[in-house]
């Protein structure tokens, strides 16, 4: 075989071998598999590194959070920085703690801690990441926010039993002192702490007295007055008033009754020179004393007023433009002013406004009625411990948004007892004084000096930041039945209990079960608005205790006490309010 042929044969053989190698796919996946395996090992290694890092980071964060929360607790007796250090030492992580910062005082505290950690990587270093680092911090703060409290105190007649009222007073004063402790400090604008507690004191007996200024703000109309402006205020001292009657229905004057000998000095119960302030009193007096009351068709046409140098003038009360007489020397009957005045039931000693059923289904101030609650007593009266009245007197009226410890202590010391147990009224006002819709009323009271100027913006919004609202209620009895005298102006209302008089002279305003329902309705509304309710049953029956327990925010917010236990209970409640909540 020639050399050329051998070369050609060898070349063809190599070409065929190469072509066969190129076409052969055996072993191709092995290279791809090796490549993928390397990638999987790298990803898995990264995952392991990250898992180790997250484990260590989570442990640090958990310890850090627990440490600052414990250190920020205002009840923590230990030094806050020592608390944080101790947490890390017990967890074996002290080497990671880099700094602890503590600020605040006994009413607010903030604790901030920093940690730093670095974890060596096992696999990620192949990608250039030799370590994974984390700088962590956590801050916890506990502060006393703005606090609004309505303290509701039972001053019903039964509080005289076992000297309950004498025990309630120091208990209430201790409560006030404790909750007002935080109102100290230095603030450039207020001269006080930036965070303020305000206290409403709401005493209740048969009813709750909002006070004279709030009575006027709510449009209250005192019994014995017209509530209108039929007569101008006489610009000089009135000498006499003659009341002219039509007896036969012909629209003409047939009979006259004069009240004479008006005093020059003012009188306590009304403005003697403004007949609108006492017209119903005068007509009631005439009806009780004059024969005109026996006339079936007797109708008052109007009254003529004489006084000073002002010309005597007749005023029509029928609205039909009656032209009445101004004669005053020839009248059918004459009564002395003193005889009339001495039989009047006082309407200026208290300022309770009647409430209607619908008032109890919202949280705002009552607005369904403008009628004043009558002046009367229903049950046995004890003049040693009680003042006369179903409605507490104006000196026992609600104290609005106060912060003056001395003033409130003096008010508590002077509390007297009154008749009845209208717990539903006390709760109604207690909640209304936390309702932000009452803020315009507080503005009004600020102008009359009954609310400190710094509380013009209260009540705060239900969801105001750093704000808490509380009701603390103490009672020794069940929510009672509401009765009224049938005749509001009957002079005997000022001297004889209804239970000592014929049953026809008493009317039922609302039953016990209805009043209990309305009381609980207010409790539920308060809870729905985030108000915390504490209730104290002070030497009550089991039924009474059950009633107020149902009102409390929880069983833990209800206390059943006897004797001097009430003092410690009020202090415990005040301390609980002071603890407040943790703000992160």
ZAMARGU-4260 file (C-alpha; in steps of 0.2 Angstrom, whole numbers, plus 5000, padded with zeros to 4 digits):
<rodrens>
0) 5000/5000/5000 | 5007/5016/4995 | 5011/5030/5008 | 4997/5041/5000 | 4984/5028/5002
5) 4989/5025/5020 | 4988/5044/5024 | 4971/5045/5016 | 4965/5030/5025 | 4971/5036/5042
10) 4963/5054/5039 | 4946/5046/5034 | 4947/5035/5050 | 4950/5051/5061 | 4937/5061/5053
15) 4924/5047/5055 | 4929/5045/5074 | 4927/5064/5076 | 4910/5064/5068 | 4905/5050/5079
20) 4911/5059/5094 | 4902/5074/5090 | 4886/5065/5087 | 4887/5055/5103 | 4877/5063/5118
25) 4882/5051/5131 | 4888/5059/5147 | 4881/5077/5143 | 4870/5078/5158 | 4884/5074/5170
30) 4892/5091/5167 | 4875/5100/5169 | 4872/5090/5185 | 4889/5095/5192 | 4885/5113/5188
35) 4868/5113/5196 | 4875/5103/5212 | 4888/5117/5214 | 4874/5130/5214 | 4863/5121/5226
40) 4877/5119/5238 | 4880/5137/5237 | 4862/5142/5239 | 4860/5129/5253 | 4875/5136/5262
45) 4869/5154/5261 | 4852/5148/5268 | 4861/5140/5283 | 4872/5155/5286 | 4856/5166/5285
50) 4847/5154/5297 | 4861/5154/5310 | 4861/5173/5309 | 4842/5175/5310 | 4842/5163/5325
55) 4855/5174/5334 | 4847/5190/5329 | 4830/5185/5335 | 4837/5179/5352 | 4845/5196/5354
60) 4829/5206/5349 | 4818/5195/5361 | 4830/5198/5375 | 4831/5217/5370 | 4812/5219/5370
65) 4809/5211/5386 | 4823/5220/5395 | 4818/5238/5390 | 4799/5234/5394 | 4804/5228/5411
70) 4816/5243/5414 | 4803/5256/5408 | 4789/5250/5420 | 4786/5264/5432 | 4783/5251/5446
75) 4800/5244/5444 | 4810/5247/5460 | 4827/5243/5452 | 4838/5255/5442 | 4832/5254/5424
80) 4850/5252/5417 | 4854/5238/5429 | 4838/5229/5424 | 4843/5229/5406 | 4861/5223/5410
85) 4854/5209/5421 | 4842/5203/5407 | 4857/5201/5395 | 4868/5193/5408 | 4856/5180/5412
90) 4854/5176/5394 | 4873/5175/5391 | 4872/5190/5379 | 4881/5204/5388 | 4895/5205/5376
95) 4882/5211/5363 | 4875/5225/5373 | 4882/5242/5368 | 4872/5256/5376 | 4857/5259/5388
100) 4849/5276/5388 | 4836/5281/5402 | 4826/5297/5403 | 4811/5303/5413 | 4805/5304/5430
105) 4792/5295/5442 | 4778/5299/5430 | 4786/5295/5414 | 4801/5284/5409 | 4809/5280/5392
110) 4822/5266/5391 | 4832/5263/5375 | 4845/5250/5373 | 4857/5246/5358 | 4865/5229/5353
115) 4877/5224/5340 | 4882/5207/5333 | 4893/5199/5320 | 4891/5181/5314 | 4905/5172/5304
120) 4898/5164/5288 | 4902/5146/5284 | 4897/5146/5265 | 4894/5164/5260 | 4913/5168/5263
125) 4915/5160/5246 | 4905/5174/5238 | 4915/5187/5248 | 4904/5189/5263 | 4914/5184/5278
130) 4902/5190/5291 | 4884/5195/5294 | 4881/5210/5305 | 4866/5218/5314 | 4864/5234/5324
135) 4848/5232/5334 | 4839/5244/5346 | 4823/5244/5356 | 4814/5258/5365 | 4800/5256/5378
140) 4791/5270/5387 | 4778/5271/5400 | 4770/5288/5404 | 4755/5294/5413 | 4744/5302/5400
145) 4730/5315/5402 | 4717/5308/5414 | 4699/5312/5416 | 4690/5305/5431 | 4672/5306/5436
150) 4671/5302/5455 | 4652/5297/5458 | 4648/5298/5477 | 4632/5292/5485 | 4625/5305/5497
155) 4608/5297/5500 | 4601/5297/5518 | 4606/5279/5521 | 4624/5284/5521 | 4622/5290/5539
160) 4620/5271/5544 | 4636/5265/5553 | 4644/5282/5549 | 4647/5277/5531 | 4647/5295/5526
165) 4661/5299/5539 | 4671/5284/5531 | 4668/5289/5513 | 4675/5307/5516 | 4693/5302/5520
170) 4692/5288/5507 | 4687/5301/5494 | 4700/5313/5499 | 4714/5300/5499 | 4708/5295/5481
175) 4709/5313/5476 | 4726/5316/5483 | 4733/5301/5475 | 4727/5304/5457 | 4732/5322/5458
180) 4750/5318/5463 | 4755/5318/5445 | 4749/5336/5443 | 4766/5343/5449 | 4782/5348/5440
185) 4788/5362/5429 | 4779/5368/5414 | 4783/5385/5406 | 4765/5388/5401 | 4755/5380/5415
190) 4767/5381/5429 | 4764/5363/5431 | 4766/5345/5423 | 4763/5344/5405 | 4752/5329/5409
195) 4736/5333/5419 | 4723/5324/5429 | 4706/5332/5430 | 4693/5326/5442 | 4674/5328/5441
200) 4665/5325/5458 | 4647/5319/5455 | 4637/5318/5471 | 4620/5310/5470 | 4605/5307/5481
205) 4587/5306/5473 | 4594/5316/5459 | 4611/5325/5454 | 4613/5344/5454 | 4623/5351/5439
210) 4624/5368/5448 | 4616/5384/5444 | 4627/5389/5429 | 4625/5372/5420 | 4606/5373/5424
215) 4605/5389/5414 | 4616/5382/5401 | 4605/5367/5398 | 4590/5379/5397 | 4583/5374/5414
220) 4566/5382/5419 | 4563/5384/5437 | 4546/5380/5444 | 4536/5395/5450 | 4542/5405/5435
225) 4534/5408/5418 | 4549/5403/5408 | 4543/5417/5396 | 4543/5436/5395 | 4525/5441/5398
230) 4530/5456/5409 | 4545/5468/5409 | 4556/5470/5424 | 4549/5485/5433 | 4562/5499/5433
235) 4558/5505/5450 | 4552/5495/5466 | 4535/5488/5464 | 4522/5494/5476 | 4508/5482/5472
240) 4501/5470/5458 | 4483/5468/5454 | 4477/5452/5446 | 4461/5454/5435 | 4449/5439/5432
245) 4435/5436/5420 | 4422/5426/5430 | 4408/5423/5417 | 4418/5421/5401 | 4413/5437/5392
250) 4431/5444/5392 | 4427/5458/5404 | 4435/5461/5421 | 4424/5455/5435 | 4436/5452/5450
255) 4452/5458/5456 | 4465/5452/5469 | 4479/5463/5475 | 4496/5458/5482 | 4501/5474/5492
260) 4515/5481/5502 | 4530/5475/5492 | 4546/5477/5502 | 4559/5490/5495 | 4573/5477/5498
265) 4576/5462/5487 | 4570/5445/5492 | 4579/5429/5491 | 4568/5418/5480 | 4565/5428/5465
270) 4566/5445/5457 | 4551/5454/5465 | 4552/5467/5452 | 4550/5455/5438 | 4533/5446/5438
275) 4539/5432/5426 | 4550/5425/5440 | 4536/5421/5451 | 4519/5423/5442 | 4514/5404/5445
280) 4518/5406/5463 | 4506/5421/5464 | 4492/5412/5455 | 4495/5397/5466 | 4493/5408/5481
285) 4477/5415/5475 | 4470/5399/5471 | 4474/5392/5488 | 4467/5407/5498 | 4454/5417/5487
290) 4436/5413/5484 | 4440/5416/5465 | 4446/5398/5465 | 4428/5392/5468 | 4422/5401/5452
295) 4421/5388/5439 | 4424/5399/5424 | 4437/5411/5432 | 4450/5416/5420 | 4465/5427/5422
300) 4465/5441/5410 | 4481/5450/5415 | 4489/5460/5429 | 4492/5478/5432 | 4509/5484/5440
305) 4511/5500/5451 | 4528/5506/5457 | 4538/5522/5459 | 4535/5536/5448 | 4532/5525/5433
310) 4514/5525/5426 | 4504/5510/5432 | 4502/5498/5417 | 4491/5483/5413 | 4498/5468/5404
315) 4487/5455/5395 | 4491/5437/5397 | 4478/5430/5385 | 4486/5436/5369 | 4469/5444/5364
320) 4474/5462/5367 | 4463/5464/5382 | 4462/5482/5388 | 4462/5479/5407 | 4460/5491/5422
325) 4475/5500/5431 | 4464/5504/5446 | 4473/5498/5462 | 4463/5507/5476 | 4446/5498/5474
330) 4450/5479/5473 | 4440/5464/5478 | 4453/5456/5489 | 4470/5462/5496 | 4484/5451/5503
335) 4500/5457/5510 | 4516/5452/5501 | 4523/5444/5517 | 4509/5432/5518 | 4511/5427/5500
340) 4530/5426/5501 | 4531/5416/5517 | 4521/5401/5509 | 4532/5399/5494 | 4542/5383/5491
345) 4560/5388/5487 | 4566/5384/5470 | 4583/5393/5472 | 4591/5380/5484 | 4595/5367/5471
350) 4596/5365/5452 | 4592/5348/5446 | 4584/5346/5429 | 4571/5332/5426 | 4577/5319/5413
355) 4567/5309/5401 | 4569/5291/5396 | 4578/5295/5380 | 4591/5305/5389 | 4599/5288/5395
360) 4602/5281/5378 | 4617/5293/5373 | 4632/5299/5382 | 4629/5318/5380 | 4622/5330/5393
365) 4603/5328/5396 | 4592/5339/5384 | 4575/5331/5383 | 4568/5342/5397 | 4570/5359/5404
370) 4559/5357/5420 | 4567/5359/5437 | 4565/5345/5450 | 4553/5349/5464 | 4559/5353/5481
375) 4553/5339/5493 | 4558/5324/5503 | 4550/5307/5502 | 4557/5296/5516 | 4560/5299/5534
380) 4570/5315/5536 | 4585/5316/5549 | 4589/5334/5551 | 4605/5330/5560 | 4614/5322/5545
385) 4603/5328/5531 | 4597/5343/5522 | 4580/5345/5515 | 4578/5340/5497 | 4577/5326/5484
390) 4589/5336/5474 | 4605/5340/5483 | 4608/5359/5486 | 4618/5370/5475 | 4632/5369/5487
395) 4632/5350/5484 | 4632/5352/5465 | 4644/5344/5453 | 4662/5350/5453 | 4668/5351/5435
400) 4686/5346/5429 | 4695/5351/5445 | 4713/5349/5450 | 4714/5359/5466 | 4717/5347/5480
405) 4713/5359/5494 | 4697/5365/5486 | 4691/5347/5483 | 4695/5341/5500 | 4685/5356/5507
410) 4671/5351/5496 | 4671/5333/5502 | 4672/5339/5520 | 4656/5349/5518 | 4646/5335/5510
415) 4628/5333/5517 | 4616/5320/5514 | 4599/5321/5505 | 4585/5310/5501 | 4583/5296/5488
420) 4595/5285/5478 | 4596/5290/5460 | 4611/5281/5454 | 4606/5282/5436 | 4607/5301/5437
425) 4624/5301/5444 | 4630/5289/5431 | 4622/5299/5417 | 4632/5315/5422 | 4648/5306/5426
430) 4648/5299/5408 | 4642/5316/5400 | 4657/5325/5408 | 4669/5313/5399 | 4660/5315/5382
435) 4669/5327/5370 | 4652/5335/5365 | 4652/5343/5382 | 4667/5353/5378 | 4657/5369/5374
440) 4648/5368/5391 | 4665/5367/5399 | 4670/5383/5389 | 4655/5391/5396 | 4659/5386/5414
445) 4677/5392/5412 | 4670/5410/5409 | 4660/5408/5426 | 4676/5402/5435 | 4669/5385/5438
450) 4682/5376/5427 | 4701/5380/5427 | 4706/5389/5411 | 4718/5375/5406 | 4704/5363/5405
455) 4694/5373/5392 | 4698/5359/5379 | 4690/5345/5390 | 4682/5333/5389 | 4695/5327/5376
460) 4691/5316/5361 | 4687/5298/5365 | 4702/5292/5356 | 4714/5307/5360 | 4732/5302/5361
465) 4739/5299/5378 | 4722/5301/5386 | 4712/5289/5398 | 4695/5291/5405 | 4688/5283/5421
470) 4672/5283/5431 | 4673/5277/5450 | 4656/5274/5458 | 4653/5271/5476 | 4635/5268/5483
475) 4628/5259/5498 | 4611/5255/5491 | 4600/5250/5476 | 4595/5262/5462 | 4578/5268/5469
480) 4561/5272/5463 | 4558/5290/5457 | 4543/5299/5465 | 4537/5317/5464 | 4524/5328/5473
485) 4508/5329/5463 | 4508/5348/5466 | 4525/5356/5464 | 4520/5372/5472 | 4511/5365/5487
490) 4519/5374/5503 | 4519/5358/5513 | 4533/5351/5501 | 4545/5361/5511 | 4540/5353/5528
495) 4532/5336/5527 | 4539/5320/5519 | 4528/5312/5505 | 4526/5296/5515 | 4518/5306/5529
500) 4505/5313/5517 | 4490/5305/5507 | 4495/5294/5493 | 4486/5305/5481 | 4499/5319/5484
505) 4513/5308/5477 | 4515/5303/5458 | 4527/5289/5451 | 4540/5296/5439 | 4549/5280/5435
510) 4550/5263/5443 | 4565/5254/5451 | 4567/5242/5437 | 4566/5256/5424 | 4579/5266/5433
515) 4591/5251/5435 | 4589/5248/5416 | 4594/5266/5413 | 4609/5265/5425 | 4615/5249/5416
520) 4612/5257/5399 | 4624/5271/5404 | 4637/5259/5410 | 4637/5249/5394 | 4638/5265/5384
525) 4653/5271/5394 | 4662/5254/5391 | 4659/5255/5373 | 4668/5272/5372 | 4683/5265/5381
530) 4679/5272/5398 | 4686/5261/5413 | 4673/5259/5427 | 4677/5255/5445 | 4662/5252/5456
535) 4662/5250/5475 | 4648/5242/5485 | 4649/5250/5502 | 4640/5239/5515 | 4626/5235/5503
540) 4614/5221/5501 | 4618/5206/5489 | 4606/5213/5476 | 4613/5231/5477 | 4631/5224/5476
545) 4626/5213/5460 | 4618/5229/5452 | 4634/5239/5453 | 4645/5224/5450 | 4637/5222/5433
550) 4642/5240/5429 | 4660/5238/5432 | 4672/5235/5418 | 4676/5218/5424 | 4675/5208/5440
555) 4692/5214/5445 | 4685/5232/5444 | 4672/5229/5457 | 4675/5230/5476 | 4663/5225/5490
560) 4668/5233/5506 | 4663/5236/5524 | 4669/5249/5537 | 4687/5256/5535 | 4690/5245/5520
565) 4683/5258/5509 | 4698/5269/5512 | 4711/5256/5507 | 4700/5252/5492 | 4699/5270/5486
570) 4718/5271/5487 | 4720/5255/5478 | 4709/5261/5464 | 4718/5277/5463 | 4735/5268/5462
575) 4728/5257/5448 | 4724/5272/5438 | 4741/5279/5441 | 4749/5264/5434 | 4740/5267/5418
580) 4747/5259/5402 | 4763/5255/5393 | 4765/5266/5377 | 4778/5258/5364
</rodrens>
